[in-house]
């Protein structure tokens, strides 16, 4: 998929995940801490909210993090890398 999904622009940092995903829970904690520090808005989107093409693209990569609408990371969120993306 080459186009940015419309839902990826809901906030400055968007995490695509699903219920019961321990990696998603860990990623959301890191995103929350960095967003609080930088003042960035954040939103969580569930795989159940996206279209089939996006589910097929991302289901095996969750959590997937988007910054300013562009895919940033998947599986894990590196705090330093996220902070740099938000400050740069």
matplotlib code that plots the C-alpha trace (Angstrom):
import matplotlib.pyplot as plt

x = [0.0, 1.5, -1.1, -1.4, -4.6, -7.0, -7.2, -3.5, -4.0, -6.4, -3.6, 0.1, 0.8, -1.5, -1.2, -2.9, -3.5, -6.0, -7.5, -5.5, -2.2, 0.6, 2.9, 0.1, -0.2, 3.6, 3.7, 0.7, 2.6, 5.7, 3.5, 1.7, 4.9, 6.5, 3.2, 2.9, 6.4, 6.2, 2.6, 1.8, -1.7, -2.2, -5.0, -5.4, -7.1, -8.3, -7.8, -11.6, -12.0, -10.0, -10.8, -9.9, -6.9, -5.4, -6.1, -4.3, -1.4, -0.9, -2.4, 1.0, 2.8, 0.8, 1.2, 2.0, 2.8, 2.2, 3.7, 2.2, 0.4, 3.4, 4.3, 7.0, 7.4, 5.9, 6.0, 7.7, 8.0, 11.5, 11.1, 14.1, 13.2, 9.7, 10.8, 13.2, 10.5, 8.2, 10.9, 12.5]
y = [0.0, 3.3, 5.8, 7.1, 5.9, 8.7, 7.4, 7.9, 11.6, 11.6, 13.0, 13.8, 10.2, 7.4, 3.8, 1.0, -1.9, -4.4, -5.5, -8.0, -7.2, -6.9, -5.1, -2.6, -1.9, -1.4, 0.9, 3.0, 3.6, 4.9, 7.0, 8.4, 9.4, 11.0, 12.7, 14.2, 15.4, 16.9, 18.1, 15.9, 14.7, 10.9, 8.6, 4.8, 3.1, -0.5, -3.0, -3.4, 0.3, 0.1, -1.2, -4.6, -3.4, -1.8, -4.8, -7.0, -4.6, -4.1, -7.1, -8.8, -5.6, -4.3, -2.1, 0.2, 3.8, 6.8, 10.2, 13.1, 10.6, 8.6, 5.1, 5.5, 2.1, -1.3, -4.0, -1.8, 1.9, 3.3, 6.2, 8.1, 7.6, 8.8, 11.8, 12.7, 12.4, 14.7, 17.3, 17.2]
z = [0.0, -1.0, 0.0, 3.6, 5.1, 6.1, 9.7, 10.1, 10.3, 13.2, 15.5, 15.4, 16.6, 15.6, 16.8, 14.9, 17.2, 18.5, 21.8, 23.8, 22.1, 24.8, 22.3, 21.7, 25.4, 25.7, 22.7, 23.9, 27.2, 25.3, 23.0, 26.0, 27.8, 24.7, 23.7, 27.2, 27.1, 23.6, 23.6, 20.6, 20.1, 20.0, 18.9, 18.9, 16.0, 16.1, 13.3, 13.4, 12.4, 9.2, 5.8, 4.5, 2.5, 5.6, 7.7, 5.2, 5.0, 8.7, 10.7, 11.1, 11.9, 14.9, 16.7, 13.8, 14.6, 12.3, 12.9, 10.9, 8.8, 7.7, 8.9, 11.6, 13.3, 13.8, 16.5, 19.0, 19.6, 20.4, 22.7, 21.4, 17.8, 18.4, 20.3, 17.5, 14.9, 16.9, 17.6, 14.1]

ax = plt.figure().add_subplot(projection="3d")
ax.plot(x, y, z, "-o")
ax.set_aspect("equal")
plt.show()
